[in-house]
Amino acid sequence: MDSFNDIAKTMDVERLAAKRRRYSTLMVFLGICGGGMYGYVTVVLSGALISMTFDGTHTLSSLEQGIATAGLLLGAAVGSLLGGSLADNLGRKKVILVGGVIVLLGCLGCALAPNYAVFVVSRVVLGLGAGFTSCVVPMAIGELAPAAKRGTLVSVNSVTINIAQLLATVVNAAIAVAAPGNWRLMLWASIVPVILLIAITLVICDTPNYFMRHGMDTEAVRVLLATRDREEAEETYADTVASLRGASEGDAQAKKEGFSSPWLRRVLIVGIGLAVMQQFSGINAINFFAPKIFVDTLGFDATNSILLAVPVMLVSAVAAIFGGLFLIDRVDRRPNLLVGTAGMVVFLFVIAVCYHLISRYPEGEAPKSLAWLLIAMMMVYLLFVQGSVCQVTWLLIAEVFPSSVRGAGMAFSIIAMNASALILTVAFPPLLDVLGGTGVFVLFGVIGIISFIFVERMVPETRGKTLAQIEQEARERAS
């Protein structure tokens, strides 16, 4: 393998440096389109569910709603499992492109489904493609971005998930007012962000890590010089060489053992633990079922319940923008996540208390002031979860794994995230019926306390460090 300087001598370094703004812009657009597609397709169904019918008379039961919503997550778990290894073998770009095409086919199947069974199968297909992209987009951005900008650039993806969820909610509300009951039109709208992701993927390049894994060192150096200054490019090249080859016999043995190696096992526990805790914070109970909560618990009609979801998702998006774009590279990851988790726990219990107060009245007779109080507390809860917990979780999953197992590590973490979301999505509607809002949100609060302890004891600090430095510190902690 040639040295960095030997390869760089053959290139116009100044011309490559002039492209950094263009590459940064492409990374931003990749994050926007990747997160936008994922956010839109995951939430668009929430507005369609309450009026969905295939025979013109019978709407879906709580269990059928849960299964329909969870179909995407089942497919996403499989897609995440396959996406990491495929990205290592085929390249990040190709896997994102394939994922986008699969999502497009799934969206078409959902919008055209003649019956419930076809709809659920289409949701699984859609989820398969979304699993590819949700795993590989943050991986690609994390490997392309320089250390100083990595937090912000990776967070563009997770921030845009929230903005797209807001957009889906607004579009659903507009359709609910203009064409009540037209749930298929809501699903047709989801095709737009999918096409945008496919379009941006066609013009991005693959990552230095992928090029070096496959012996394309010249391409790797060219991309490194076009995305960061020469000193960091050379350091990243050397660190990646050492990581991929194994700088010592111990490294080679760690690679051979995979995640059975103690230090890698700890990293994997961190990645999976963060993913699981994010889902069991209850965030997707609100994202996926806010209209159902407003109809079944608070007594609003179907159209108003969709309209009420708009300000809730607006708060979610604003929190994500502030936390993901302004705080993420200004505040250390650990304290950011600890404060966010603590605030989340407090307001989960406050929401449970609001539910308890409402439950003391006969169904539909609770004062509207209590309903509005519950909605307001949900908004404050979202400030902590979307402004901190979700943003830092997505970023840490992209940062903590060493290059030799990054594809597999991120895949396992996203699988755990989607599997947890699947369990929550199927279980939430029946649990809400059986335990009521008080019991369900107390359960979320208890899980949040466990999450706080996990973060305090297990999660490392990564802000301002190269991926190689993060890897070295992980080795030292386990020694």
N, C-alpha and C positions, 0 to 999 in steps of 0.2 A: 504494500500500500504506500503510495507516494505521500510525502509530507504536505502539509497545508501550503507552505510557502512555495514548494515546487509547482503545485497545481495553480496557485494564485498568480504566479509569474506569467502564465499564458493568458491571463484575463485582463480586461480593462477595468481595474478596480474602481476608478472614479466613476465610470459609466454605471457600474453596478450599484455603487453607493447612491447615485442619483435616482435609482429606482425604489429606494426605501419607502418613500411616501406612497408610491403606487402599490407596493406590496402590503403596506399597512392598511391601505384603503380596501384592498381585496380581502384581507383577513377580517376587517370590520363587516364587509358585505357578506362574507361567508357565515360569520356569526349571526348576523341579522337574518339571513335567509334560512340557515339551519335551525336556529332557535324559533324563528317565526313559523316555520312549517310545523315543528313539533308542538309548539304551544297552541297553534290554531286547531290542528287535527285532534288534539287531546281534549279540548274544551268545547268544541263546536257541538258535540252531541248533547251537552247539558241542556241546551235550549230546545233541542229537537225531541228529547225523550218524553217530555210531559204531554206532547200532542201526537206522538208517534203511533200510528196504527197501520196495519196492512190489509185489513178487511173493511175499513171505514167506520167501524163501530167500537171495537175493543182496543183500549190502550194497553200498554205493557204493565205487567205486575211489577212489584218492587224487585223480585228475584230476576225477572226478565230484564229489567233496567240495569241491574247490577252486572248480569252476564254480558249484555250488549256493550256496556262500558268497558268491562274487563277484557273483552275479546282483543282490543287493541293492545292491552298490557301483556296478555299472553303471547301474542306475536312479537311484541317488543322484547320480551325476555329471551325468546329464541333468536331474534335478530341480534341482540347484544352478545349472546353466546358465540354466534358465528362471526359477528362483525370484527371483533378484535383480531382473531387469527387471519381472517381474510384481508384485513388492512395490512397486516405484517407481510403477507404473501403477495397481494395484488397491488397494494398501494392505497393510501388514504383517499385519493381522488376518485379512483375507480369504484371503491366501495360506497362512497357518498353518492356517486352518480347512479349506481345500481339501486341503492336504497331509495333515492328520489323517484325512480321509475316505478318501483314496486309500490310506493305510497300512492302514486298517481293512479295505478290500476286499482288499488284498494278503495280510493275515494270514489272512483267511477262505479265500482261494484256496490258501495253503500248507497250512493244516490239513485241507482237504478234497481236496487234489490226488490224483487217481487214478493218476497216473504221474509219472515223473521230469520229462518235458517240461513238463507243466502246473505242476509245482512250481517249476521254474526261471523260467518266465514270471511266476508269481505273485510270486516273489522280486524280479524286476525291477520289477513294479508297486509292490510294497511300498517298494522303494528310491526310486522316483520321488517318492512322497510324503515319505519320510524326507529326501530331498534338499531339498525345499521347506522343511521345518521346520528342518533343521539349519542352513540358510543364514539364515533369516529370524528365528528366535527370538532368537539372540544380537544380531542387528541391532536388533530391536525393543527389547530390554532396554537395549542401549547407548544408544539415542536417548531412551528414557524416563528413564533414571537420571541423578541429579545427579552431578557429577564426583567428589565425595568418596566416593560409594557405588558408583560404576560398576564398579570392579574386583570387589567382593564380589558385587554383584547379577548381573553377567554370568557370574561364576564359578559361581554356583549351577547354571547350566545344565550346565557341563562337569563339576562335582562330581557332580551327580545322574546323569550318564551312567555314572560308575563305580559309584555305589550301585545303580543299576538293573542293571548287569552282575553285581554281586554277588547281587542278588535273583534274577535269572534263573538264575544258577548254583545257588543254594540250592533254588529251586523244581525245577530239573532234577534235582538230587540226590535230593530228596524223592520225585519221581515215579519215578526210577530204582530206588529202594529199594522203594516201594510197588507200582509196576506196571512191572517191568523190561521194556524194549523198547517201551514205549508212547510213542513219539516224537511222535505226533500230539497227545497231551495236553499235552506241553511247548509246542507251538505254539499250542494254544488259549489257554493262559495269557497269551500276549503281547497278546491283545485288550484286557485290562484297562487297561494304561497308555495305550493309544491312545484309549480312551473318555474317560479323565481329561483328556487334552490337548484333545480336542474340547470338553469341558465348560468348561474354564477359558478357552478362546479365546472362547467366546460372551459372556463377561462383561468382557473387557479392552477398553481403548480403543486407537485407533491412535496413532501417534507424532506429535509436533509437526513433525518433518521432513516426513512425508508430507502433513500438513494444509497446510503452507506451500507445498509444491511444487504443490499443487492449488488455491491461492487461498483456503483456509479458515483465514485468519489468526486469526479469533476463536476457533475450536476449538483452534488451536495455542497461543494465549496461555492459554486455560483449562487445558489440560493442563500447560503449563509451570509455572503458578502452583500447580497441585495436586501437582507432583512435586519442586519445589525452592524455595528462598527467592526473594524478589522480585528481589534484586540479580542472582543467577545466572540467573533466568528472563529478565530483561531483556537481560543480556549474551548469553545463548544465542540469544534472538530476533534481536538485532542481528547476531550472527555468522552465523547461518543465512541471514538476508537477504543479507548480503554474499557469502556462499559461493554461494548459489543464483543471484544476479544477476550476480556477478562485480564485485568492487570496482574493477576497473580494466580497461583494454583488454587487458593481459597476462592477466588472469584469463579474460576472454572468449575469448581466443585459446587458452588452455590447455583450456578446455571444448571448443572447436571441434576441437582436435587430439586430445582424449581422452588415452588412455594413451601416445600418441606424444610428449607433452610430457615433457621430461626429469625433472622433479620427480615427476610422477605415475607415470612408468615405474619410477622407483626405489621408490616406495611399493608398486607392484604386484609388483615383484621381491621385496620384503620379505614381503608377504602370501603369495605363492605359495611362496616359499622356506621360510617357516615351516611351511606346510601340508604340503609334500612331506617335509620333514625329520622332522616328527612321525610320519608314517606309516612312513618307512624307519628309524625307531629300532627297529623290530621289535615295537612294543607289540601290534599286532593279530595278530602271529604267536602270541602267548601268549593274547590275548583269545579269538581264534577257534579256536585249535587246541590249547589246553592238554590236553584229554582225549586227543587223538590223540598228542601228545608223550608223555604218561604211558603210553599203551598200547604204541605202536610202539617207543619208545626205552627206557623204564624198566621195561617188563614188567608193568605193573599190568593187572588185568582191567577190563572196560568200566565196571562199576558203581563200583569203587574209583577209577577215573580221574576220574569225574564228581565223586565225593566229595572227591577231592584238590584239585579246582579251587576248592572253596569257600574254604579258607584263603588260597589265592593271590589270589582276587578280593577277599577281606576286606582283605588288606593293601593292595591297589590302592585300595579304597574309602576306607579310613582315611587313606591318604596324600593322596588327592584332597580329602577334607574338611579336613585340616590345611592343605594347601598352598593350596587354593582359597578357603577361608573365613577362615582365621586369618593366613596370611602374605601373601596377594595384595595387600592394601592397606597392609601394614606394611613391605614390602621392595620396593625399586625393581625394575622388570621386568627390566632387563638383567642385573644380578648374579644375580638369582633364576634366570633362564634359563641363564646361563653355568655356575653351580654345578650345576644340575640336569643339564645336558648333559654336563659333565665326569664326574659320578658315574655317569651312564648308560653312558658309554663304558667306564669302568673295569670295571663289572660285566658288560657285554656280553663283554668279553674273559675275565673270570673264568668266566662260563657256558660259553664256548668251551673253556676248560681243563677244566672238569668233564666236558663231553661227550667230550673227548679221553681222559680217564682211564677213563670208562665204556667207550669203544670198544676199549680194550685187552683187554677180556674177551670171550669168546664171547657171542653174543646170549642175553640172559636170565640170564646167570651173574654179572654184575657185583654186587658187594656192595650191599645196600640202603642202606648208609650213604652211598655215592656218589650214589644216587638222591635221598636226602633232602638231601644237600648241594647238589645241582643245584637242587632245588625251593627251598631256602632262599636261594640266590643269585638266583633269579628274583624272589623276594619283595623282596630288597634293591634289585635293579634297578628294580622297580615303585615303590619309595619315591621314587626320583629322577624317574622318568618321569611318574608320575601326580601326585606332589606338587609338581612344578615344571614340567617341559617341557610337558605337555598343558594344564595350567591357564593358563600364561602365553601359550601359542600361541593358544588360543581367544580369550583376552582381547585380545591384540594385533591379531588379525584384525578384531575388532569396533571397534578404536580407530584404526588407522593411516590408514584411507581417509577423504578429505574427503567432505562431504555430497553434493557434486555427482556423485560417482561411487561412493558407498558401496555401493549395490545391486550395481552391476556388479563392483566390486572384491572384495566379499565373495563374490559368485557365482564369480568366477574362482578365488579362493583355495579355496573349498570344492570346486569341480570338481577342482582339482589334488589336494586331499586325498583325495577319493573315487577319482580315477583312480589315484593312488599306492597306495591301499588295495586297489583292484581288481587291480593288477599284483602286489602282494605276496601277496594272497590266492590268486590262481590259481597263482603261482609257488612259494609256500612248500612245499606238500606234495611236489611233485616234487623241489624243491631239497633238501628234507630227506632224500629217498630217495637222491639222487645225491651231494650234498656231505657229508651227515651234519650233525649239530648243530654240530660244530666249525667246519666251513667256513661254514655259514650265519651263525653268530653272530660270527665274525671279520669277515665281510662287513658285518654291521650295525655293528660297532665302527668299521670304517674310515669308513663313512658318517657315524657319530657325530662323528668327528674333523673331517670336512668341515663338519658342522653347527656345531660349536663355532667354527670360523674364520668362518663366515658370520654367526653371531650377533654376534661380537666386532666385525666390520667394518661390518655393515649395519643392525642393529636399533636403533631409537631408544629413548630413555627416554620413557615416557608417564604414569607415575604422578603423580596429583595435578593433571593438566592437563586443561583443557576440550578437547573435540574440535576447537574452532576453534584453540586454541593449538598442538595437535599438528599441525594442517594448516599453520599459519604456519611452524613450525619445519621442516617438510618442504620448504616452498618455499625457505627460507633455506639449507638444506643443499645444494640443487641449484644455487644461484645462484653 
